[in-house]
Amino acid sequence: FYFYLQVNNNVWDFTYHEHYSYFTVKPLKTYFKNLGLEIIDIKPNNTKGGSMRVALQLIGGNRKISENVEQFIEKEENEGFHTPKIFQSYSKKISYGKEVYRKFINQIKKDGKKIVGYGASATSTTLMYHYEMEGDLDYLVDDFEAKQNLYSPGMGLPVFPPSKLCEDKPDYI
């Protein structure tokens, strides 16, 4: 995953045990150099909140190195991606999102509204735990039939097909 895009797209919920590698270009350039390779091109991809495709060649190969390699590094450095500051500001951004959510959800729960979640993915589980959503949702719905009629990990929320939304008509999804 391309850490720069993940931070800028605020997709921290993809940070869990299956996704344990988050890269920026500068350390990748050093890593590949130590292996006798050089980055010749980079293509960002917004899949899963931000990844990148890196093209390599043996150092000194006959392909020209794209200008975008240094442009990516410069952008990362200008925005502090190689300093602890980025992690501190990212953490604050995530905490702020949680604070806004908790205020909103507490108010609508106080108003007696019915709230359900759409999606029973690993990312939704990450979100539910970090935002301390236990007791907030009545159930989850998911398009993937293999997840239906099961329960979410840990919180034990039942997972139904999306058709349940038409039956129940919850106040919030």
N, C-alpha and C positions, 0 to 999 in steps of 0.2 A: 504494500500500500504506500501511496505517496503521502507522507505526513503533511506536507505543505497544503495539499488539497483537502485532506481530512480536517485540518484545523480551520481553514478558510471556509469550508462547507459545513462546519460544525457537526460532523458525523462521528462524534465520540462513542456512540453506542455500538460501533463496529469493533471496539476495542475489547476483545475477550479472548479466551484460550485458543480458539482456532486461528485467530489473526494476531500473531505475536511478532510480526516484523513490520516496522514502519520506517520508511526510508526518506532521506532527502538526497539530492544529487551530489552534494559536496563529499560526504563520506563514501558514497558509492563509487565516485571517481577514484578516490584513494584506494578503496578495497580492490577494485578491478585492476588498477595500476600495479598493485602488489602481486597480482596474478598474471601479469604480462599482457593485460588487455586495456583498451581504452574505449571510453564511451564516444560513439560517433553521432548518435542521434537519440532524441527523447521525444516521445509522444505522450502527452497526458491523456488520461481516460477517466471520465467521471463515474465509471462503474463502481459500485459499492462505496460511493462517496469520494473516491479519489485514488487512482492508481496511475502507473506509468509503464510504458513499454520502452525498454532501453535496448538500443542496438550497439553491439560491440564488435571490435576487431582486434587482432593482435597489434600491439604497440608498433607504430610505424607502418601499418598496412597501407594499401593504396587508396582507400576511401578517405574523402575529405571529412573533417570533423565539422559538424553543423555548428553554427553560431549559437544555436539555442542552448547548447550544453552550458556555456558560460553565462548565458542569460538566465537560466534556471538558478544557477549558483548565486549570481548577483542578486536576484529577487529574494532568494532564501536569506542571504546575508543581510540585505537591507531591512528585512522584516524580523530579524533576530532569531531565525530558526536554528542557529547553531549556538544558542546561549540558553541558560536556564530560564531566562525571562519569558520565553515563549511558553514554557510549561506552566509557569505561574499565571500568565494572562489567560491561557487556555482553561486552566482549572477554574479561574474566576468566572469565565464565560459559562462554563458548564454549571457551576454553582448558582449563577444568576438565573439560568434557565430553570433549574430545579426550584428556586425560590418563587419565580413567577408562576410555575405550574402549581406548586403547593398552595399558594394564595388563591388561585383560580379554582382549583379542585375543592379546596376546603369550603369555599363559598357555595359552589353548586351542590356539594354534598349536604351542606347545611340547609339548602333550599329543597332537599329531598329528591334531587334529580337522579335518574338512572343513567349510569355510565358504563359503557362496554369498550373493549379494545379490539382493534382490527389488526390481526397478524399475531401468530404464535411462533415467531422466529427467535433465534438466539439474540438478535439485536433488541427485540422487544423485551426479552427477559432481562438483558443488561439494563435497559431503560427503566423497567419496573423496579428493579432492585435499587438502582442508584437514586431514583426519584421517590423511593420509599412508598410505592403504590399499593402495598398490601392493604386490602379493604376498600380501595378506591373503585375497582372495577367489579362488575357483577359476573362477567364472563368474557371470553375472547371468541372471535370468529376468525376463520382462516379458510382461504380458497383450497388449500392443499388437503385433499381427502384423507391422506395418511395421518394428519394431525387431528382430524375431527373425532369427537367422542373420546378424546384423551384429556389430559390435564397439563397445565403449564408447569414447568419445573419449579419446585420449591413452594410457590404460592398456591398451587393446586387449583388454579382457575380452570373450569371446564371450557373446552374448545368445541365450538359448534360450526356448522356451515353458515355462510353469509345469509342464507335464506332466513335464519333466525331473526335477523334485523327487521325484516318485513313483518314477522309475527309479533315481535316485542315492541318495536318502535321506541327504542331507547331515546332519552333526551340528548345524549352526547355519545359520539363514537370517537 
